[in-house]
Amino acid sequence: MSGPMEGVRVVELGVWVAGPATGGILADWGADVVKIEPPSGDPARLFRKMLGGDLPTNPVFELDNRSKRSIALDLGSDDGLGVALDLLAGADVFVTNLRVGALDRLGLDAEAVCERFPRLVYCHLTGYGREGDDADRAAYDVAAFWSRSGIAHLLTEPGGNPPFQRGGMGDHSTGMSGAAAVAAALFARERSGEGQLVSSSLLRQGVYTIGFDVNTLLMWGTVPRLGNRSDIGNPCINNYAAGCGRRFWVVGLEGDRHWPPMARVVGHPEWTEDERFATVRDRAINAADLIALLDEAFASRPMAEWEERFAEEPEFFWAPINELDDLLVDPAFHASGALVDVPDGASGTLMVATPVDFAGTPWAPRSTAPEVGEHSREVLAELGRSDAEVDALLASGAVVQEASG
């Protein structure tokens, strides 16, 4: 089970999450990903301490860095930069999310690298894009994806405080876009023989995430309002609570189609003839009254009983609002292939899988995340360096082998 990217050589110069997420997806799909780290390591290794744990594993870092090899280079030295260029000379793909200015200072900017290695696919992920006044502005996904794109505002109740984003949401979706872009560029290279620069940004990903709202604003000059569950215009698309306290979401997007099964489920088919609720417009006008009645009905039974009732109505669409503990025992979670067993030299470590499968070229992770510079000597040997040359590079500090991180 080598995956569709078997034989593709990737060099990753990434920090924190978005760039390493792209490299991590490609590694899952079978690519040989060599991760260039500074001697101190990718700062994302700090997640273990930031999350308050002194345990020997680093779950956040593992997700985006398993199946990679690490070489630790001082890119500020001529020797360290020379090793990086030698790696790029033999690579198919370069993935980076360093800022434009940092890449320029290193001589690893897209223009220089693509000119030197014309078959290389250069994937650059940024905060705000490669052009404009903010091209070199620092950004994490909370800033560019969540805050500046408008997502946080759209999810804020009027007069309320913006909700906090869960870690890596924008980074991981941007990383998936990066992996898709790399795959498309490699496909184009098969026809043209030429590599190219592909790029995306956290801001661009955020805007696409709320594309329904932004496109509606562009074309109609208005934005759909945030739903309020007590009076939302379509009560068939709302969340409700069972008598046991478990909540669920009803997703009856098509009002005329989904209202009759909803009325039958709660034991009130006569509501479909009630003049207050007969049409989509009637239900919108009287939404507050209808939602109050539905709240009362759903509170009359525990979730287990409602699940049986829901199953009797194939046109009643719904989903439980899972807490993470609920998710871990949800049969759909396991059936979806959302978990993968990562070889760790012992019994294996269960982790979240990247979200794409390939029937003809199935993938499987090969190892847990490397230590900083764990494969420095191995990678240098593959570049043709002799033992004496490797020893000299390690002694100079231009390359580090298995530093602490």
LODOTI-295129 format. One record per residue (C-alpha): residue in one letter; x, y negated, z negated; residue number from 0. Coordinates in Angstrom, 2 decimals. Each point is the difference from the previous one (the first is absolute). Example, Ala and Ser with C-alpha at 12.3 -4.5 7.8 and 13.67 -1.06 7.14 Angstrom:
BEGIN
+---+---------+---------+---------+-----+
| r |      px |      py |      pz |   k |
+---+---------+---------+---------+-----+
| A |   12.30 |    4.50 |   -7.80 |   0 |
| S |    1.37 |   -3.44 |    0.66 |   1 |
+---+---------+---------+---------+-----+
This chain:
BEGIN
+---+---------+---------+---------+-----+
| r |      px |      py |      pz |   k |
+---+---------+---------+---------+-----+
| M |    0.00 |    0.00 |    0.00 |   0 |
| S |    2.34 |   -2.69 |    1.27 |   1 |
| G |   -2.51 |   -2.63 |    1.10 |   2 |
| P |   -0.44 |   -2.05 |    3.18 |   3 |
| M |    3.02 |   -2.23 |   -0.73 |   4 |
| E |    2.52 |    2.85 |   -0.20 |   5 |
| G |    3.23 |   -1.08 |    1.66 |   6 |
| V |   -0.72 |   -3.73 |   -0.40 |   7 |
| R |    2.78 |   -1.80 |   -1.84 |   8 |
| V |   -1.04 |   -2.94 |   -2.14 |   9 |
| V |    2.14 |   -2.49 |   -1.87 |  10 |
| E |   -1.89 |   -1.84 |   -2.73 |  11 |
| L |    1.22 |   -3.21 |   -1.59 |  12 |
| G |   -2.98 |   -0.61 |   -2.23 |  13 |
| V |   -0.79 |   -1.23 |   -3.48 |  14 |
| W |   -2.99 |    0.32 |   -2.28 |  15 |
| V |   -2.90 |    1.52 |    1.93 |  16 |
| A |   -1.09 |   -1.05 |    3.51 |  17 |
| G |    3.19 |    0.94 |    1.88 |  18 |
| P |    0.64 |    3.15 |   -2.03 |  19 |
| A |   -3.68 |    0.97 |    0.48 |  20 |
| T |    0.51 |   -0.03 |    3.77 |  21 |
| G |    3.18 |    2.04 |   -0.39 |  22 |
| G |   -1.79 |    2.33 |   -2.43 |  23 |
| I |   -2.81 |    0.72 |    2.44 |  24 |
| L |    2.49 |    0.71 |    2.78 |  25 |
| A |    1.96 |    2.27 |   -2.37 |  26 |
| D |   -3.17 |    1.90 |   -0.89 |  27 |
| W |   -0.65 |    0.42 |    3.72 |  28 |
| G |    3.41 |    1.66 |    0.42 |  29 |
| A |    2.41 |   -2.83 |    0.84 |  30 |
| D |    3.52 |   -0.01 |   -1.44 |  31 |
| V |   -0.09 |   -3.24 |   -1.98 |  32 |
| V |    3.27 |   -1.38 |   -1.34 |  33 |
| K |   -0.78 |   -2.64 |   -2.62 |  34 |
| I |    2.64 |   -2.72 |   -0.34 |  35 |
| E |    0.03 |   -1.30 |   -3.57 |  36 |
| P |    2.16 |   -2.58 |   -1.73 |  37 |
| P |    2.40 |    1.45 |   -2.59 |  38 |
| S |   -2.51 |   -0.92 |   -2.71 |  39 |
| G |   -2.79 |    1.81 |    1.84 |  40 |
| D |   -3.32 |   -1.00 |    1.54 |  41 |
| P |   -1.62 |   -2.26 |   -2.63 |  42 |
| A |   -3.14 |    2.15 |    0.29 |  43 |
| R |    1.86 |    2.49 |   -2.18 |  44 |
| L |   -0.81 |   -2.43 |   -2.83 |  45 |
| F |   -3.66 |    1.02 |    0.17 |  46 |
| R |    0.69 |    2.74 |   -2.55 |  47 |
| K |    1.07 |   -2.57 |   -2.60 |  48 |
| M |   -2.55 |   -2.60 |    1.08 |  49 |
| L |   -2.81 |    2.46 |   -0.60 |  50 |
| G |    1.29 |    0.57 |   -3.50 |  51 |
| G |    1.27 |    3.51 |    0.34 |  52 |
| D |    3.29 |    1.60 |   -1.02 |  53 |
| L |   -0.89 |    3.27 |    1.71 |  54 |
| P |    2.43 |    1.61 |    2.45 |  55 |
| T |   -2.30 |   -0.41 |    3.02 |  56 |
| N |   -1.08 |   -3.12 |    1.90 |  57 |
| P |   -3.47 |    0.66 |    1.51 |  58 |
| V |   -0.35 |   -3.32 |    1.86 |  59 |
| F |    3.45 |    0.19 |    1.59 |  60 |
| E |   -0.42 |    3.69 |    0.86 |  61 |
| L |   -3.10 |   -0.60 |    2.10 |  62 |
| D |    1.83 |   -2.16 |    2.55 |  63 |
| N |    3.48 |    1.54 |   -0.13 |  64 |
| R |   -0.30 |    3.78 |   -0.05 |  65 |
| S |    1.70 |    2.01 |    2.75 |  66 |
| K |    2.52 |   -2.80 |    0.67 |  67 |
| R |    3.77 |   -0.05 |   -0.32 |  68 |
| S |    1.69 |   -2.90 |   -1.76 |  69 |
| I |    3.26 |   -1.73 |    0.81 |  70 |
| A |    1.05 |   -2.94 |   -2.19 |  71 |
| L |    1.84 |   -2.75 |    1.89 |  72 |
| D |    1.40 |   -3.40 |   -0.87 |  73 |
| L |   -1.20 |   -1.77 |    3.14 |  74 |
| G |    1.90 |   -3.11 |   -1.03 |  75 |
| S |    3.24 |    1.84 |    0.79 |  76 |
| D |    1.28 |    0.59 |    3.52 |  77 |
| D |    0.36 |    3.72 |   -0.67 |  78 |
| G |   -3.50 |    0.35 |   -1.41 |  79 |
| L |   -1.54 |   -1.91 |    2.90 |  80 |
| G |    2.06 |    2.08 |    2.42 |  81 |
| V |   -1.50 |    3.18 |   -1.40 |  82 |
| A |   -3.50 |   -1.47 |    0.41 |  83 |
| L |    0.69 |   -0.84 |    3.66 |  84 |
| D |    1.37 |    3.50 |    0.59 |  85 |
| L |   -3.23 |    1.39 |   -1.41 |  86 |
| L |   -2.05 |   -2.21 |    2.31 |  87 |
| A |    2.05 |    1.11 |    2.99 |  88 |
| G |   -1.31 |    3.52 |   -0.44 |  89 |
| A |   -3.52 |   -0.89 |   -1.11 |  90 |
| D |   -3.32 |   -0.07 |    1.80 |  91 |
| V |   -1.69 |   -2.35 |   -2.46 |  92 |
| F |    1.04 |   -2.77 |   -2.38 |  93 |
| V |   -2.54 |   -0.90 |   -2.69 |  94 |
| T |    0.51 |   -3.04 |   -2.19 |  95 |
| N |   -2.00 |   -2.42 |   -2.10 |  96 |
| L |    2.86 |   -2.29 |   -0.95 |  97 |
| R |   -0.70 |   -3.66 |    0.61 |  98 |
| V |    0.97 |   -1.61 |    3.29 |  99 |
| G |    2.75 |   -2.09 |   -1.60 | 100 |
| A |    1.59 |    2.96 |   -1.76 | 101 |
| L |    0.12 |    2.00 |    3.22 | 102 |
| D |    1.49 |   -2.99 |    1.85 | 103 |
| R |    2.75 |   -0.37 |   -2.60 | 104 |
| L |    0.86 |    3.69 |    0.29 | 105 |
| G |    0.01 |   -0.07 |    3.78 | 106 |
| L |   -2.82 |    2.54 |   -0.01 | 107 |
| D |   -2.63 |   -2.31 |    1.48 | 108 |
| A |   -2.26 |    1.43 |    2.67 | 109 |
| E |    1.54 |   -1.94 |    2.89 | 110 |
| A |    3.55 |    1.12 |   -0.75 | 111 |
| V |   -0.85 |    3.62 |   -0.83 | 112 |
| C |   -2.37 |    0.54 |    2.93 | 113 |
| E |    2.53 |   -1.48 |    2.41 | 114 |
| R |    2.72 |    2.28 |   -1.34 | 115 |
| F |   -2.19 |    3.13 |   -0.12 | 116 |
| P |   -2.57 |   -0.35 |    2.80 | 117 |
| R |   -1.64 |    3.39 |   -0.61 | 118 |
| L |   -0.62 |   -0.74 |   -3.67 | 119 |
| V |   -3.52 |   -0.62 |   -1.32 | 120 |
| Y |    0.40 |   -2.83 |   -2.50 | 121 |
| C |   -2.91 |   -0.16 |   -2.47 | 122 |
| H |   -0.11 |   -3.17 |   -2.10 | 123 |
| L |   -2.62 |   -0.50 |   -2.70 | 124 |
| T |   -0.28 |   -3.46 |   -1.54 | 125 |
| G |   -2.16 |   -1.98 |   -2.39 | 126 |
| Y |   -1.30 |   -2.67 |    2.36 | 127 |
| G |    1.29 |    0.94 |    3.46 | 128 |
| R |    3.25 |   -0.67 |    1.82 | 129 |
| E |   -0.96 |   -3.49 |    1.26 | 130 |
| G |   -1.07 |   -3.24 |   -1.64 | 131 |
| D |    0.95 |   -1.92 |   -3.11 | 132 |
| D |   -0.57 |    2.99 |   -2.31 | 133 |
| A |    1.92 |    2.57 |    2.03 | 134 |
| D |    2.68 |    0.23 |   -2.69 | 135 |
| R |   -2.28 |   -0.50 |   -2.99 | 136 |
| A |    0.14 |    2.61 |   -2.75 | 137 |
| A |   -3.14 |    2.08 |   -0.33 | 138 |
| Y |   -1.34 |    3.01 |   -1.78 | 139 |
| D |   -3.29 |    1.50 |    1.06 | 140 |
| V |   -1.84 |   -1.69 |   -2.88 | 141 |
| A |    1.00 |   -3.34 |    1.53 | 142 |
| A |   -0.24 |    0.49 |    3.76 | 143 |
| F |   -2.46 |    2.87 |    0.39 | 144 |
| W |   -2.28 |   -0.50 |   -2.98 | 145 |
| S |    0.08 |   -3.69 |   -0.82 | 146 |
| R |    0.89 |   -2.03 |    3.08 | 147 |
| S |   -1.95 |    2.11 |    2.50 | 148 |
| G |   -3.27 |   -0.75 |   -1.81 | 149 |
| I |   -0.74 |    3.46 |   -1.36 | 150 |
| A |    0.16 |   -1.00 |   -3.67 | 151 |
| H |   -2.32 |   -2.96 |    0.55 | 152 |
| L |   -2.56 |    2.06 |    1.88 | 153 |
| L |   -0.12 |    2.47 |   -2.90 | 154 |
| T |   -0.37 |   -2.69 |   -2.66 | 155 |
| E |   -3.40 |   -0.63 |   -1.55 | 156 |
| P |   -1.01 |   -3.69 |    0.23 | 157 |
| G |    1.60 |   -1.80 |   -2.92 | 158 |
| G |    1.92 |    3.12 |   -1.01 | 159 |
| N |    3.65 |    0.93 |   -0.12 | 160 |
| P |    1.54 |    1.79 |    2.99 | 161 |
| P |    0.39 |    3.75 |   -0.53 | 162 |
| F |    3.46 |    1.49 |   -0.23 | 163 |
| Q |    1.18 |    2.23 |    2.83 | 164 |
| R |    1.16 |    3.51 |   -0.76 | 165 |
| G |    3.67 |    0.54 |    0.77 | 166 |
| G |    1.13 |    0.53 |    3.58 | 167 |
| M |   -3.39 |   -0.32 |    1.70 | 168 |
| G |    1.20 |   -2.43 |    2.65 | 169 |
| D |    3.45 |    1.56 |    0.20 | 170 |
| H |   -1.36 |    3.45 |    0.76 | 171 |
| S |   -2.44 |   -1.12 |    2.69 | 172 |
| T |    2.76 |   -2.12 |    1.57 | 173 |
| G |    2.33 |    3.00 |   -0.22 | 174 |
| M |   -2.51 |    2.11 |    1.90 | 175 |
| S |   -0.23 |   -2.69 |    2.68 | 176 |
| G |    3.78 |    0.01 |    0.16 | 177 |
| A |    0.10 |    3.76 |    0.51 | 178 |
| A |   -2.67 |   -0.24 |    2.72 | 179 |
| A |    1.97 |   -2.75 |    1.73 | 180 |
| V |    3.17 |    2.09 |   -0.08 | 181 |
| A |   -1.83 |    2.98 |    1.49 | 182 |
| A |   -1.46 |   -2.16 |    2.79 | 183 |
| A |    3.38 |   -1.57 |    0.76 | 184 |
| L |    1.67 |    3.41 |    0.16 | 185 |
| F |   -2.70 |    1.13 |    2.42 | 186 |
| A |    0.63 |   -3.09 |    2.14 | 187 |
| R |    3.73 |    0.73 |   -0.08 | 188 |
| E |   -0.65 |    3.44 |    1.47 | 189 |
| R |   -1.33 |   -1.74 |    3.11 | 190 |
| S |    2.25 |   -3.05 |    0.20 | 191 |
| G |    3.20 |    1.18 |   -1.66 | 192 |
| E |    0.07 |   -3.24 |   -1.99 | 193 |
| G |   -0.55 |   -0.64 |   -3.67 | 194 |
| Q |   -1.67 |   -3.13 |   -1.31 | 195 |
| L |   -0.76 |   -2.14 |   -3.02 | 196 |
| V |   -3.28 |    0.82 |   -1.76 | 197 |
| S |   -1.19 |   -2.03 |   -2.94 | 198 |
| S |   -2.84 |   -0.58 |   -2.39 | 199 |
| S |   -0.52 |   -1.99 |   -3.18 | 200 |
| L |   -1.81 |    0.28 |   -3.28 | 201 |
| L |   -2.04 |   -3.08 |    0.91 | 202 |
| R |   -0.98 |    1.44 |    3.37 | 203 |
| Q |   -1.00 |    3.27 |   -1.62 | 204 |
| G |   -2.10 |   -1.84 |   -2.56 | 205 |
| V |   -1.82 |   -1.96 |    2.69 | 206 |
| Y |   -0.71 |    3.19 |    1.94 | 207 |
| T |   -1.29 |    1.64 |   -3.19 | 208 |
| I |   -2.67 |   -2.70 |   -0.28 | 209 |
| G |   -0.37 |   -0.28 |    3.76 | 210 |
| F |   -3.82 |    0.25 |   -0.22 | 211 |
| D |   -0.08 |   -3.20 |   -2.04 | 212 |
| V |    2.65 |   -1.90 |    1.96 | 213 |
| N |   -1.47 |    0.89 |    3.39 | 214 |
| T |   -3.47 |   -1.00 |   -1.19 | 215 |
| L |    1.41 |   -3.35 |   -1.12 | 216 |
| L |    1.76 |   -0.49 |    3.34 | 217 |
| M |   -3.05 |    0.87 |    2.10 | 218 |
| W |   -2.93 |   -1.15 |   -2.14 | 219 |
| G |    1.56 |   -2.55 |   -2.34 | 220 |
| T |   -1.20 |    1.80 |   -3.11 | 221 |
| V |    1.12 |    2.74 |   -2.38 | 222 |
| P |   -2.23 |    2.75 |   -1.43 | 223 |
| R |   -0.43 |   -0.61 |   -3.71 | 224 |
| L |    1.32 |    2.37 |   -2.63 | 225 |
| G |   -2.73 |    2.42 |   -0.99 | 226 |
| N |   -1.62 |   -0.40 |   -3.41 | 227 |
| R |   -1.44 |    3.32 |   -1.10 | 228 |
| S |   -3.01 |   -1.54 |   -1.75 | 229 |
| D |   -1.41 |   -1.61 |    3.15 | 230 |
| I |    1.98 |    1.30 |    2.98 | 231 |
| G |   -2.00 |   -0.33 |    3.23 | 232 |
| N |    0.04 |    3.73 |    0.76 | 233 |
| P |   -0.64 |    1.98 |   -3.22 | 234 |
| C |    0.86 |    3.18 |    1.93 | 235 |
| I |    3.64 |   -1.10 |   -0.04 | 236 |
| N |    0.65 |   -0.46 |   -3.70 | 237 |
| N |    1.42 |    1.69 |   -3.08 | 238 |
| Y |   -2.19 |    1.53 |   -2.68 | 239 |
| A |    0.44 |    1.81 |   -3.32 | 240 |
| A |   -1.35 |    3.41 |   -0.95 | 241 |
| G |   -1.42 |    0.60 |   -3.44 | 242 |
| C |    3.32 |    1.46 |   -1.19 | 243 |
| G |    1.85 |   -3.18 |    0.92 | 244 |
| R |    1.73 |    1.32 |    3.14 | 245 |
| R |   -0.23 |   -2.49 |    2.85 | 246 |
| F |   -0.37 |    0.69 |    3.70 | 247 |
| W |   -0.28 |   -1.97 |    3.22 | 248 |
| V |   -2.91 |    0.37 |    2.40 | 249 |
| V |    1.08 |   -0.78 |    3.57 | 250 |
| G |   -3.22 |   -0.37 |    1.97 | 251 |
| L |    1.35 |   -2.46 |    2.55 | 252 |
| E |   -2.95 |    0.42 |    2.38 | 253 |
| G |   -2.94 |   -1.32 |   -1.98 | 254 |
| D |   -2.87 |    1.49 |    1.99 | 255 |
| R |    1.72 |    3.38 |    0.25 | 256 |
| H |    1.24 |    0.30 |   -3.57 | 257 |
| W |   -2.80 |   -1.57 |   -2.03 | 258 |
| P |   -2.51 |    2.90 |    0.24 | 259 |
| P |    2.45 |    2.66 |   -1.29 | 260 |
| M |    1.03 |   -2.37 |   -2.79 | 261 |
| A |   -3.62 |   -0.43 |   -1.07 | 262 |
| R |   -0.55 |    3.77 |    0.12 | 263 |
| V |    3.15 |    0.72 |   -2.03 | 264 |
| V |   -1.18 |   -2.14 |   -2.90 | 265 |
| G |   -3.45 |    1.60 |    0.15 | 266 |
| H |   -1.88 |   -3.01 |    1.40 | 267 |
| P |   -0.79 |    0.64 |    3.66 | 268 |
| E |   -2.95 |   -2.37 |   -0.37 | 269 |
| W |    2.47 |   -2.91 |   -0.19 | 270 |
| T |    0.45 |    0.26 |    3.76 | 271 |
| E |   -3.61 |   -1.17 |    0.35 | 272 |
| D |    0.27 |   -2.71 |   -2.66 | 273 |
| E |   -0.33 |   -3.36 |    1.77 | 274 |
| R |    2.89 |   -1.35 |   -2.10 | 275 |
| F |    2.41 |    2.62 |    1.37 | 276 |
| A |   -1.48 |    1.05 |    3.36 | 277 |
| T |    2.56 |   -1.66 |    2.30 | 278 |
| V |    3.66 |   -0.96 |   -0.15 | 279 |
| R |   -1.03 |   -3.64 |   -0.40 | 280 |
| D |   -2.49 |    0.83 |   -2.76 | 281 |
| R |    2.64 |    1.94 |   -1.93 | 282 |
| A |    2.47 |   -2.87 |    0.34 | 283 |
| I |   -2.53 |   -2.54 |   -1.27 | 284 |
| N |   -0.97 |    2.23 |   -2.93 | 285 |
| A |    3.44 |    1.52 |   -0.57 | 286 |
| A |    0.26 |   -0.96 |   -3.66 | 287 |
| D |   -3.31 |    1.72 |   -0.82 | 288 |
| L |    0.87 |    3.10 |    2.03 | 289 |
| I |    3.47 |    0.34 |   -1.52 | 290 |
| A |   -1.48 |   -0.25 |   -3.49 | 291 |
| L |   -2.43 |    2.82 |    0.85 | 292 |
| L |    2.79 |    2.12 |    1.46 | 293 |
| D |    2.16 |   -0.64 |   -3.07 | 294 |
| E |   -2.82 |    1.26 |   -2.19 | 295 |
| A |   -0.54 |    3.08 |    2.17 | 296 |
| F |    3.66 |    0.98 |    0.22 | 297 |
| A |    0.42 |   -0.42 |   -3.76 | 298 |
| S |   -2.57 |    2.75 |   -0.57 | 299 |
| R |    2.32 |    2.91 |    0.89 | 300 |
| P |    3.65 |    0.93 |   -0.54 | 301 |
| M |    2.38 |    0.04 |    2.94 | 302 |
| A |   -0.02 |    3.79 |    0.31 | 303 |
| E |   -3.74 |    0.01 |    0.63 | 304 |
| W |    0.23 |   -2.85 |    2.48 | 305 |
| E |    2.64 |    1.88 |    1.97 | 306 |
| E |   -2.50 |    2.84 |    0.47 | 307 |
| R |   -2.71 |   -2.44 |    1.10 | 308 |
| F |    2.36 |   -1.82 |    2.37 | 309 |
| A |    0.98 |    3.30 |    1.65 | 310 |
| E |   -3.65 |    0.55 |    0.98 | 311 |
| E |    0.01 |   -3.15 |    2.13 | 312 |
| P |    2.55 |    0.23 |    2.84 | 313 |
| E |   -0.73 |   -3.61 |    1.01 | 314 |
| F |    0.83 |   -1.31 |   -3.47 | 315 |
| F |    3.64 |   -1.12 |    0.17 | 316 |
| W |    1.86 |   -0.54 |   -3.25 | 317 |
| A |    3.31 |    0.43 |   -1.80 | 318 |
| P |    0.96 |    0.18 |   -3.68 | 319 |
| I |    2.02 |   -2.88 |   -1.45 | 320 |
| N |    2.90 |    2.10 |   -1.20 | 321 |
| E |    2.40 |   -0.83 |   -2.74 | 322 |
| L |    3.43 |    1.46 |    0.71 | 323 |
| D |   -0.68 |    2.96 |   -2.30 | 324 |
| D |   -3.19 |    0.64 |    1.99 | 325 |
| L |    1.97 |   -0.20 |    3.24 | 326 |
| L |    2.44 |    2.68 |   -1.12 | 327 |
| V |   -2.83 |    2.52 |   -0.42 | 328 |
| D |   -2.01 |   -1.09 |    3.04 | 329 |
| P |   -0.13 |    2.88 |    2.52 | 330 |
| A |    0.07 |   -2.45 |    2.91 | 331 |
| F |    3.27 |   -1.44 |   -1.28 | 332 |
| H |    1.66 |    3.40 |    0.20 | 333 |
| A |   -1.68 |    1.05 |    3.25 | 334 |
| S |    1.18 |   -3.21 |    1.70 | 335 |
| G |    3.65 |    0.98 |   -0.34 | 336 |
| A |    0.74 |   -2.99 |   -2.20 | 337 |
| L |    2.63 |    1.88 |   -2.02 | 338 |
| V |    3.32 |    1.50 |    1.06 | 339 |
| D |    2.50 |    2.16 |   -1.87 | 340 |
| V |    3.47 |   -1.52 |    0.26 | 341 |
| P |    3.02 |    2.31 |   -0.42 | 342 |
| D |    2.04 |   -1.09 |   -3.01 | 343 |
| G |    2.41 |    2.89 |   -0.43 | 344 |
| A |   -2.24 |    1.65 |   -2.57 | 345 |
| S |   -3.73 |    0.60 |    0.24 | 346 |
| G |   -0.93 |   -3.01 |    2.13 | 347 |
| T |   -1.58 |   -3.35 |   -0.85 | 348 |
| L |   -3.60 |   -0.83 |    0.91 | 349 |
| M |   -0.32 |   -3.41 |    1.65 | 350 |
| V |   -2.34 |   -2.07 |    2.15 | 351 |
| A |    0.29 |    0.87 |    3.69 | 352 |
| T |    0.33 |   -2.58 |    2.75 | 353 |
| P |   -3.42 |   -0.23 |    1.65 | 354 |
| V |    0.46 |    1.62 |    3.44 | 355 |
| D |    0.20 |    3.66 |    1.03 | 356 |
| F |    1.07 |    1.55 |    3.31 | 357 |
| A |   -1.56 |    3.30 |    1.03 | 358 |
| G |    2.68 |    0.90 |    2.54 | 359 |
| T |    3.05 |   -1.31 |   -1.84 | 360 |
| P |   -0.80 |    0.22 |   -3.72 | 361 |
| W |    2.33 |   -1.77 |   -2.38 | 362 |
| A |    1.23 |    0.79 |   -3.48 | 363 |
| P |    2.20 |   -2.01 |   -2.38 | 364 |
| R |    3.54 |    1.30 |   -0.35 | 365 |
| S |    1.23 |   -1.42 |   -3.29 | 366 |
| T |   -0.65 |   -2.48 |   -2.77 | 367 |
| A |    1.48 |   -3.50 |    0.25 | 368 |
| P |    3.80 |   -0.19 |    0.00 | 369 |
| E |    2.20 |   -1.58 |   -2.63 | 370 |
| V |    1.76 |   -3.20 |    1.02 | 371 |
| G |    2.70 |    0.95 |    2.51 | 372 |
| E |   -0.63 |    3.71 |   -0.53 | 373 |
| H |    0.80 |    0.79 |    3.63 | 374 |
| S |    2.69 |   -2.61 |    0.64 | 375 |
| R |    2.81 |    2.50 |    0.51 | 376 |
| E |   -2.21 |    2.29 |    2.09 | 377 |
| V |   -1.15 |   -2.82 |    2.29 | 378 |
| L |    3.52 |   -1.33 |    0.45 | 379 |
| A |    1.19 |    3.46 |    0.99 | 380 |
| E |   -2.75 |    0.14 |    2.63 | 381 |
| L |    1.31 |   -3.30 |    1.37 | 382 |
| G |    3.36 |    1.67 |    0.54 | 383 |
| R |    1.86 |   -1.49 |   -2.95 | 384 |
| S |    2.83 |    2.16 |   -1.33 | 385 |
| D |    0.24 |    0.91 |   -3.67 | 386 |
| A |    2.81 |   -2.57 |   -0.39 | 387 |
| E |   -2.10 |   -2.72 |    1.63 | 388 |
| V |   -2.96 |    0.85 |   -2.20 | 389 |
| D |    2.16 |   -0.11 |   -3.12 | 390 |
| A |    1.35 |   -3.39 |    1.04 | 391 |
| L |   -3.50 |   -1.42 |    0.58 | 392 |
| L |   -1.15 |    1.28 |   -3.39 | 393 |
| A |    3.10 |   -1.37 |   -1.72 | 394 |
| S |   -0.50 |   -3.44 |    1.55 | 395 |
| G |   -3.61 |   -0.22 |   -1.19 | 396 |
| A |   -1.29 |   -0.52 |    3.54 | 397 |
| V |   -1.82 |    3.31 |   -0.42 | 398 |
| V |   -1.32 |    1.46 |   -3.25 | 399 |
| Q |   -0.71 |    3.65 |   -0.69 | 400 |
| E |   -2.71 |    0.91 |   -2.56 | 401 |
| A |    0.02 |   -3.28 |   -1.89 | 402 |
| S |   -2.44 |   -0.43 |   -2.84 | 403 |
| G |   -3.22 |   -1.73 |    0.95 | 404 |
+---+---------+---------+---------+-----+
